[in-house]
Amino acid sequence: MPYMTTSTHPPHGQLFSLPPIAPQRTAAIAPVRTPQRSTVTGDSEVDTVIWLRELIKTGRPELIATAREEATSIKTPLTELEKRFCRYLVATHGNSMAGLASFGFGDLDALERRVACDMQRQEEALARFGCREAVLADMPAETFAREALRGLRRRKSGFFDPSQVEKRFAAWPAQLPCTLSECLAELTYWRDLSRLRHSFDGVGDAISEAFERECFVLRRLASIAPASTTEAIAVFDYLESERLLDQADATAILRNLIKGPRAAR
């Protein structure tokens, strides 16, 4: 990890930490059935690619090997089959936006890489939480965020007033990140929780109050003075690695970092 993610504030660190890994739990991954060929679109070549994608999604090496071998028998370029699948989706749903679901349809290599990554994250999730249901259940941090923001009215945008969010979370000082490192630790917690959840078929978005909390912590990166040059660099590395340098709060955060460590102000 290119940036520091350590929290030295016990109440905060305990709330915004994933359970430790217990490797013996990884055996909880459920067995996967072998997908069967079926007629989906009526286009035999497109239906073959759909079947190959299902084989790859199982994550089972022998089925992935079968998919690779079968793919060599397809004579039409996969880019063309992706276009045909797109036309099928648009015609079936009567909506041009439906065609977006065909993006990457023919890129079996990319799918295999994504599945491998998801499988690795699923193993980590089960090693931490024990079962899929526990990964997707509300976390104590989410329960806290919901309680802290209870009763706030949403604006037309669907979000809360940031100033009201600031006041609500400030009323819980024990759960406040007080250093930039603690902010990074919490932001990393939310990111890792989301990635572990999404490895299970893309499900498990955090509740909206958790998103508000994440935005609140990101804004704090613009107001807490760095304890050291190393900590300031860690924040910059985080923004860069998470592709946040073009976000609205990035300018204020960078200005805060440029001012230098706390002792120099």
Summary of the structure (lengths in Angstrom):
residues: 265
radius of gyration: 22.8
end to end distance: 28.9
largest distance: 69.7
contacts: 734
relative contact order: 0.13
helix: 62%
strand: 0%
